[in-house]
């Protein structure tokens, strides 16, 4: 069964579910965190230090693996100077409402621009925080292992480069244009969705130290020294893949320009041809997230206002 939660959202970007079942949603341009419980949205507060502009603002969310004890919610946002990562402690008041204090900034210096700000963050099975960044229109950055733009980063929960990173810094993989989704399959392999320029949107299988080609190549051209994408959408009008979720052997990707939900069957390190659902029925899709009940929440991004499409388990 498919349903809609008309929550009157303004450009929602990411959502996470607390152990209680309450959902937290970030709004890019308002810099608000909102809590959704029993089908109703309430504003928790505005995140200090966010400077929305273009594709920048309050972006990705990630829940601490130790949330039950530390109560940390991690945020990726655009500041006046850069893109950065902070964490806030979510406080539950006696009436059940939530609050948070000033952000504790743990990582800075990710380049910002009007577009290509990346923004997706997620804790991996290894307990480290993975961060998708964009090239911020600086095409020299993705191929530079010492630059933060056009990368997937891997950090400790405190914001330090994770031990074992391939270049001895925060960088985990390079040669990315604008990473928008991160998820792991049942065997612990990391996959990432990525915007192409006007061609060749990608779903990539990520390996430490691997180079995914941008700006030298896009898609899967079989060029020595670069990793081919496992799925390529030749026209970005069909996809522009954003949020990514993997359940079992199936990847689910929200499409912005494509205005649909894509599914991709995974078999080990291989991926099948994508299959589309809800094409142009609900507009631009920014994120897709597994719910505690086993269904999905799909966040729209149409600015008119936005809503959550709820997919029941088994759909």
Protein Blocks (a to p, Z undefined) as FASTA:
>chain_A
ZZdddehpahifbdcddfkopacdddfklopacddeehiacdfbdcehiacehjbccfdd
dddfklmmnopacdddddfkbccdddddddddfkopacddddddfbghiacdfehnljia
cddfkopacddddekopaklmmmmkbmghpacdddfkopacehianlpabfbghifbdcb
dcddfkopacdddddfkeoiadddddehiaehiakbgcjlopghiacdfbdcfblklnop
abdddehjaccdddfklopadddddehjaccddddehihknopafbdcddfkopacdddd
ehpaccdddddehZZ
